[in-house]
Amino acid sequence: MMPRLFAPFVVTIVFCLGYAITVWAYNVAVFPVLDLTKDSNGVNFEITNGLFHGIGSLGVDLVPEKSIISFMARHRIRVLGRLTIQDIRRCREELGTDLILMATLCEYGQGANGVSIGMVLQLVRTADAKVIWSMVRDLTEQDFTHILGISESGGLGDLAERLIGEIVENWPQEIDVTAEEEEAIEFEAARIFPRYVRPGRMVTCSIKPRERSMGEKLPTMRLKVDGGQVLPLEEDKDFPGVFKAMWKAPNQDGRYAVVLVSRWPSGYQERKLIGSY
């Protein structure tokens, strides 16, 4: 049953957008929302349900919530907010989903500027594990306070409804769920270690591409880490076919994405999210 917090919101969306509801030619798996305001792996089911029903109000076909929870348990996915390339591939094969929506709550509750909510969203295409749409948004009570000091916000629940309303309004109108007909690299394994590391300590990423036919060359592979640093991937002398890179974790606490950037002889460049730490 949908939480009472979001019931008025969904009814409003249905009535206000009813004339524009269409049947989309894809389906979406809404994974549990990571709530960093609770702990490094907290979950917020209220916001998850709000996203599920808000996006569903657009007419988008959604993977049942129970199927997603079962999938996570079956593959022992215990860390929220990210999925490995292997998990994304399994999600496509086992759940039949075209897109995965992952979200992280960075703010949720009382803050320096009063009650606030902030969220980061990523929409991942399962055909090639690419992020095809993202959104970063935060709202505070001050955003809805008049010059006389009168607030139009009804508290945290109201801000949550407003934020999800903006996500629904900004949902992409045209989405191509098919992978681009270009060169693509697939992996047998990809690993970031350790997942949790102290500032200044070393982080290692190892990637094992799938074997290719004789004479077929691999692209030039680099890792983009910490939001901008680019590192070459070099083949491990002890483990042929495995490529790795090492770097120092940044001094500032946070969650950092690791992206593989591949450049093919044809000039085509491919980006894939490996994971985060």
N, C-alpha and C positions, 0 to 999 in steps of 0.2 A: 504493500500500500504506500502511496506517495505521502511524504511528510506534510503535515498541515501547513508548514512554512511556505511551501511552494504551490499549494493548491490554487490560491487566487491568481497567481502569476500565469499558470498554465491555462486556466479558463480564459483569462484576458487574451492570451496569445491566440487561442483557438477562435475566439470571436472576432478579434481585430484582424487577424491574418487569414481567416477562413476563406475569403474570396481568392487568396493567392496560393493556397496549398496545392502542391503538385506532387506527383509520385516520382521520386528520384530513382535513377537507374543505378543505384549502388546501395550498399549497406555499411553501417558504421558500428564498431565496437567501442563503447565508452568505458574505458578502464577506470578503476577506483581512483579518486583524486588524492594525490599526495598532499598532506597538510603539514607543512614545516612549522606551523605555530604550535603543534602538539609535540612533535619530536622529529628526528631525521627521517623516520619512516612512518609517520602518522597517517591515518586515513580519515577522510571526511565523507561519510555516506550521505549526509544531507545535500551537500553540494553536488556529489555524484548523481544523486537522484534528480536534483534540479536540472543538471545538464541533460540527463537522459530524457526527461519529459519535455524540456524546452526544445531540444533538437528534434525530438519525435513529433512535436507539434507542427513542424514544417512538412511532415509527410515523409521524412527520411526513414528508411527501414533500419531498425536497430537490432543488434544481436542481443538476445535475452541476457539480463544481468546474471542469472544463475549459470548460464553457459560460460560466461567470462570467469566467474569465481571458480567453477569446476576446472576450467582450463588452467588457471593460475595454480590451483592446488596440484593438478596432475603433473605440471612441469616445475613445481616447486619455485614459483616466482614469488619471492618474498619481499623484494625491493620495489617500491612503487615509483612512478614518475619516469620510468625508462624501460625499454625492452631491447634485448639483443637482436641482431639480425636473424639469428636462428629462431627466436621466439616469434618474431614478426612473420617469418615464413611459415611456422607451425600454425599461427593464428589464421593465416590465409587457407592453409590446407585443412585444418580441423574444424574451424568455425565458419569457413566460407566467407570471411569478411573482406571487403575491398579496402576499408579505411579503418584506422585506429585513432581514437582521440585520447590524448593523455594531457592531464592538467596538474598543475602544482599551485597550491595556495601558499603565497609568501606572507600575506597579512590576513588576519581574521580575528577581529576582536578590538579591544581598547588599545589605542596607540597614542602617540604624541599629539596627533591632530584629532583626537576623539576616536569614535568607532570607525574602523576602516576595513576594507577587504581588497586584496590584490591577488591576481592570478595570471599564470602563464599557461598558454595552451599550444599544443602542437597536433596537427593532423597528419598522420603518416599513411602513405600509400603502401599497401602490402605487396603489390606487384614488384616493387623495387626498393622498398624500405626508405623511400624519400619523404622528407617533410615537405608537403605541398602547400601548407597554410599554417600560419601561426598568429597568435594574438597575445599582447601583453596589456593588461588594464588594471587600474586600481581606482577605487572610489573611497571617499571619506565623507563624514557628516558635513564637513565644511563646504563640500561641493554643492550642498543643497541647503545652505544657510543664507537667509536674506541679510541685507545690510543692517537690519534692525536686530539681528541676532536670533531670528525665528527660524527654526530648522524645519524643512519639509521632509526630512528623513525619519522613518519610523524605527530606526535602530538597525542592528546588524541584519536581521531578516529582510528588512526593506532594501538595504544595500545589496544583499545577495540576489534578490529578485531583479533589481535594476541591472546588476552586472550580467546576469544570465540573459536578461532581455537584450542587452547590447551584443552579446555573443550571438544570439539568434539573429539579430538584425544584420550582423556583419558576416554571417555564414556565407561562404563562397557560392555564387550562383552557378558557376560552371566548373565541374571537376572531371578531369580525365583519369579514370582509374586504371587505364592500361599503361604498362611500362613503355617508355620510349624505345623505338626501334633503333637502338644504338648499341655499341659495345657495352657490355656489363660484366662486372666481376662478381663472382659468388664465392662464399667461404664455407669451408668445412668447420672452421672454428674461429672465434674471435674472443679475446680475453683482455680485460683491464685488471691489473693487480697492483696494489690492493684497492679495494673499493672505497675504503675509508683510510685516509692518510693524513698525517700531521704536516703542517706547512714546512716546506723545505726538504721533505723526504722524497725519495725517488718513486716514480710511478712507471710501470711497464705496460705496454700494449703489445700483444702478440696476435698475429693474423696468419691463418693458413688458407690460402686460396684453393679452390677446387682445381684438380688437375685438368690441364687443357691439352688439346690434341698436339701431336708433335709438330714443332715448327711454329706454333701459334704463340706469339709473344705476350707477356704480361705488360700491363701499362706501367708507367712510372707512378709509384705510390708514395704519398706523403700523408702525415697526420696533421690536422689542425687542432690544437689543444689550447685550453685556457683562453678561448675567445679570439686568438690571433696568431699565437706562436705556431710556426710550421716546421715539422721535423721529417727528415727522410726515413723511410722504412728500409731496413737492411736485413738481408737473409741471415738467419742464425746459423753459424758455422757448425754447431752441434746437432741441429735439427733441420736438415735440408727441406726446403719448401715452406718453412715457417719464417715470417718476417716480423721484426720487432723494432720498437723505438722506446727510448727511456728519457725521462725528463723530471725536473724537480717540481713538486707541487707548489702552487703559488702561496704567498704568505697570508693572503686573506681567506678566511673561512668561506665556504660556499659549495655549490654543486657545479661541476665543470664538465662540459660536453667534449667528447672525442669524436672527430669527424674524419673519415678517410676521403682524401682527394686523389682521384686517379685520372691520369692524363694518357690517352691512347695515341698511338702513332698518327691517327687520322686528325688529331687535334681536339677530338671530343673529350670533354672533362666531366667526370662523374663525382658526385658527393654522396656519401652514405654515413649515416649516424651509427657509430660503433657502440656507443654507450656513454656513460658518465661516471664520475667518481666524486 
